[in-house]
């Protein structure tokens, strides 16, 4: 029965002229949709590109040093507690500006990195109480010892500013990169490089555009689309599979943007509950806090949206490779079973990610003992609640749309062997039912045992190529 089949060395059939035409037609359709969208996005990006001017912005940076003041770093050698009066220079005790007698402060004797004798750094009370400092910590402190008039005002000579976290962050970044590359290999490396490019778009295009008062909805849509095009194709390569995921991502992004625009206005998200938002509102008349919130609602869902669309697109291709004779309807049904599981887990991911970021606010709201409805709709929590809901709706709707597109593309580009299964060169006497990816083996008949879609009628040599079957299937698959 295998005499009527033509096999490659991997046991796969050569594509027929009809299948090549179908594949070319499907790829042309994808290109006809994505190329104009990409060009339109790039043109819009060029028109919206910020000038970079900071004219009209008045911002007093807390990290700008006054004349004679320096930010120094050092390592803590010893930590002591004592009277806050000890923080004052000699001869300043009893002045009106001095701390009240009896109050206790934490002091860290710190060896400056630039050399010299240890200096007595005053630790902020909130830091001393919440986290504390210990011997060996690297800190950044304000050096006021050379400021004229500081002693007359009763100001400590050395004041704690922050911890130096360079080494721990570098270690975690290197560990993260090593793990990603070790597991995902070149694709993981490309994803990391794409992430750097995505942040480049955010920093050079979206943030300056918000500062200059560019339309936030257009800014978020254009910037997010550019990021997704670059990240998806750079990490996953140019293929029908990636193009399918990109179309699904664009759809989810459009839904998220529309919902975010409506919710920002309908829920009156003004950012009044944030100190940072209040600071931004006062430094320039061009900055719209509502616009920043709108842009944030869209950007926050990019990562999860990309995750679900590329996973769903890949799921359709894998199911098709396992059972290439499955009908489009059955393929969609099986893929959506995977998608529903992904929806459930992803909704939890978004909700808990935002809850973790807003944990201090959640604790304060709990301590206020406000009714649950009032708490969830308050200025402190409403933004996080709406961010969760808007992002979840966008990603949930993106899954069935991505699945439909993937099924249509994979069926249109399927390679059929003469008289056999698409893309395999095998006889498919048993066609797996919908969702048969998980139990195809138990349903397959004959001596094929657990091999899906293969019976005793399989051509000679079909099983001999099984070890290389996955590579062979990918070579025949249109991705």
N, C-alpha and C positions, 0 to 999 in steps of 0.2 A: 504493500500500500504506500510505502514511502517512495516508490519509483517515480511517482508523479510530482515530487517536490524537489525544488532546487535549493540547496543549502550553501551558506557561507561556511567558512571553517568553524564558526561558533555555533552552527546549527540554525542559522537564521536565513530567511528568504531574502532575495534581492528585491528592492522596492520595484513595483510595477510602474509603468508610465502613468497610469491613472492615479496611483497614490502620490507620485511626485507632483502631479498637477494639483491634487487636492492640498498637499502640504504647502506648495507655493502660493495657492490661492488664500489659504488661511493666514500665512505669514504676511501676505500683501494686505489683507484686511486689517491685521493688527498694526502694521506699519502705517496704513492710511489713517488710522485713528490716532496713534501715538505720536507720529512725527509732527503733524500740525499742532497738536496740543503742546508738545515740547517747544516748538518754535514760538508759539504764542506765549508760553510761559517765559521764555528767554527775552522776548521783546518787552513783555510787561516788567520783567526784572530790570531791564536796562532803563525803562522809563521811570521806574520807581527808585532807582539807585540813589541813595542819599549822598549829599554833597560832603558830609563829614564836618560841616561847620558847627561850632558850639557857641555861636553868637547869641547873646540874649540869655545864656544860662548862668545863673549865679548860684554857685554851690560851694559852701565852706566844707572842705574835706577834713574829716577828723584825723587824717593821716598826713596832712600838710604841716610841716614843722615850722614854728616861728623862728625868727632870727636867734641863733644861739642854742636852739633846741635840736637834739638829735635822737634818732631811734637806734638804740644799740641792742645787741643780742649777747647772751651769755648763758653759762650753765650754773644751775643752783648748787651751791656747796653746802649750805646749812640753812635750816628753816627754824625760826623762833617765833614766839608770840610774846607780846609785851604791851606796855601802855602806848597808845597812839601818840602821846606827847613825845615819845622817842623818835618819831618820824621827822620832827622839826629840827632845823639846824640849831646849833648851840646858841643860847641867848634869846630864843624866840618863845620859850614857854611862858604861858600866862597872857599872850596876846589875844585879841578878840578873834582873830582868824584861826587860832589854834583849836584842835579838837578838844572836846570836853574831857575833863579829867575823869579817870576811871574807865574810859572806853578802851577796848583791847583790839590790837591790830596784829596782823601776820606779816613778818618780815622775812625776806629771802636774801641771804648773803650770796651774791652772784659774782662769778668770775667772768669779766668781760671777754668776749671772743677776740677783741682787738688787743688784749693784754692789759696788765695792770693789776692793782690790788682789788680784792672783792669789794663790791658796793652793796649798800643796804637798800633793797628794793621793797617798796610798800606794795603788798598784794591787795587787790580790790576785795572788799568784804564779801561780795556775791561769789567771786571765784573761790575765795578761801572757804566759804560755807558749802558751796555746791559740789565742787570738785577737789579743791585744795591743790597745793603744790608739794613736791617732794624733791629730795636730793637727786640730782642727775637730770632734772627736767631742763630743757632748753627753752628760754623765754625771750621775749622782746619787751624792752622797757624804754620809758621816756627819760632821757637824760636832761635834767633841768639845772644841773650844777653850774653851768656857765651862763645862765640867764641873769641879766642884771635886774635886780629888784625882786627876784624870786624869794630870797630869804626874808626880805622886809614884809612880804605878803604871807609869810608862814606856810610856804609851799614846800612839800617834800622834794628832795633833790632827785630821787629816782622812783618812778611810778610804773607799776606793771601795766603792760598793754595787751599782750597775747602770748600764747604758746607758739613755739616754732615747730611746725608739723612737717617739715620738708621730708625728712627721712622716712617716717611711716607712710606718707602718701606715695613717695617714690617706690617703696617696697611693695605696697599693694598694687600700684599700677603695673610694675614689672611682673608680679605674680599673676595678675589678671591677664596680661598680654601673653604670658607663657602658657597659662592654662588654655586660653582660647586657641592659640596657635597649635598647641600639642594635640588638642582634640579635633578642631576643625581644619587644621593645617592651612593650606594656602587660602582657602575660603575665609577662614578666621582672620588671617592677616589682612586680606582685602577688606573685611568688615571693619577692622580697627582703623585702617587708613580712611575708609569711607566715613567713619565716625568723626575723625579729625576734620575732614572736609565739610561734614554737616555742621559742626560747631563753627567752622570758618564762615559759612553762609549766615549762621545765626549772629555772629559777632560783627561781621562786616556789612551785612545787609539789613537784617531785621531789627536789631537793637538800635543802630543809628537812625533807621527810618522811623521808628517809634518816637525817638527823641525829637526828630524834626517835624513830627506831626503828619507823616504820611498816612493814607487811609489804612487803618489797622486790619480790616478784613482782607483787602487785596494784598497787603503786605504779608499776612499770615498764609494766605492761600498760595501766593507765588513762591514765597520762601520755602514753605513745606513741600510743595510739588517739586521744586528743584532738588531739595534734599532727598526726597524719595526716589526720584529718577536716578540721581547719582549713586545713592546707597544701594538700591536694588540691583542695578546693572553692574556696578563695580564689584559687589560681593558675590552675586550669583551668576554673572555672565549674561551675554545677549542670547536669549532663547525665547521660544514661545511660552515656556513655563514662567519665566520672569516677567514677560510682557503681560501675561494674564494676571499675575499678582499685582503688577503696577496699575492695570485698569481697575481692579478691585479696590486697590488702595486709594486711587483718585476718587472713586465713587464714595468710599467711606469718608474721605477727607472733605468732600463737598457736603455730605450730610452733616458732618460734625461742625463745619463752618456755618452752615445755615442755622443749625440749632444753637450754636454758641452766640451768633449775632442776635437771634431772637431772645435767648435766655438772658443775655447781658442787659438788654433793654427792659424786658418784661419783669425781671427780678430786681431791677435797679441796683446792679452791682457797681458800687461807686468806690470800693477800696478803702472806705473810711475806717475799717477795723485794723488797718496795717500802718505801722509807723513809717515803714519804707515808702508806702504809697503816698502818705501825707507829705513826706519829704520831697518826693518827685513832683507832686502837684504844686509845690511852692517855688521850685527852681526855674520853671519856664512855663510860659503860657501856651506853648505848642504841645506839651505833653498831656495826653488824655489818659487818665487812670482807667476809665472804662475801656478804652481802646487797648491798653496794655493787658487788662484782664481778658478781653476777647481774644487777643493774640495768644495769651497763655493757655486758654481753654483749647485752642486748636493744636498748639505745639505739644501739649502734654500727652495727647493721645497718639502721636506719631509712632512711637516705638512699638506699642502694643498692636496698632493697626497694621504695621508692616509685618509683625510676627504672625498674625492670624491669616493674612492674605497669602504670604509666601508658603506657609504651612498647608493651607487648604489647597492651593494650586499644586503643590508637590503631592499631596494625598491623592488628588484625582489622577495624576500621572502614574503613581505607584499602583493604584487599584487597576488602572487600565492595563498596565504591564502584566499584572497577575492574571487578569481575565479580559483579554482584548476583545472577545466577542460579546461582552456585556453591552446591553443596549444603553443608550444615552440616559434614559429614565432610571434604569437600575443603577447606573454609575453615579448619577446625581444623588439618589437615595442613599447609597453606601457612603459617599463622601460626606453627606450632610450628617450622618451618624457620628462621624469623626468631628465634624464641625460643631455639633451640639455639645460634645464633651469639651471642646476647646472653648466654646462660649462660656460654659459654666465656670471653668477654671480661670479664664481671663477676667471675668467680672470680679471674681474674688481678688485677683491680682491688683486690679485698679483700685478697688475699694480699700484694701489693706495698705497699699502703697501710699495713698493719700491720708489714710488714718495715721500711719506712722509718721508722716511728715508734719501732721497737725497735732501730734500728741500733747504738747504743752497746752495748746488751746483747748483740747478736749478735757484735760484735767481741770483747767480753770472753769470751764462751763459746768463740769460736774460739781465742782465745789460751790458754784453759785446756786445750785439746787433749783435751777429753772425747769419748767415743764419741757418735755422732750421736743414738742412741736416748736416752742419758742426758741429752743437752743439750736435746732437744725435750720431754722430760718433766720437766725441772727446774723449780724454783719460778720461775726468771727467765723462762722461755719458755713454760711450759705454758699460761698465761693467754692469750697471744697466739695460740698454736696452736688452742686451744679456741674462741677468739673467731672465728677464721677459719673453722673447720669448722662451728660452729653457725650463723653468719650465712650461709654458703654453702648449707647444707641448706635453710634457710628460704626463701631467695630462689629456689633451683632449683625447689622444690615449688610456690612461688607462681605460677610462669610457666604450667604447664599448667592449674592451677585458674583463673587469670585468663582464659586463652584459652577454656576451656570456657564460663565465665560470659559472656564477651563474645560468643562465637558464638551462644549461646542467646538473648541479648538482641537482638543485631543481626538475627537471623533473625525473631524475634518482632515486632520493630518495623519490619520492612522495608515500604516503600511500593511497591505494585505498580501499574503502569499497565495499563489494560485491554489484554490481548493483547501486552504488551511486557515489558521487563526491569524489575525492581524499582527504583524510585527514579530511573529515567532517562528513561522514555518512549521508549526505543529498542527496536528489534527485536533479539533476541539469538539469531540463528540458530546461532551458535557459542558454546558454553559452555566457558570455559577449564577445563582440568583442574586437579587439585590442584597448588598451588604455581605457578600460571600468572602470578603477578604480575610475574615477571621476564622471561617470554618470551611473554606473551600476544600481543604484536604479531606475532611470527613465526608463530603458530598461527592467527591470525584470517584468514579467507578473503576472496575477492572484492576489490573495489577499496578496501576499508577499510584495506588495508595494515597499518600497525603499530598501528591503533586496536583495543584489546582488546574482544572481544565484539561487534564491529560488522561487518556485511556489506553487500553491495550493497543489501540489503533495508532499510537504515536509512531512516527517514522523512525527507522533505524538511525541510531546515533543521536536521537534527541536527548536521551538521558546522559549520554557520554559528554555532552557539552554542558551539563548542569553546573559544574563548578565555575565555569566562566559565563554562566547564563545571565547573571545580573549585569556584567559589563557588556555582554552582547546585546541585551535588551536596551540598555542605555544608548548603545551605538545605533540601534534601529529606531529608538524613540525620537520624536520630533521636539526635543528640548535643547 
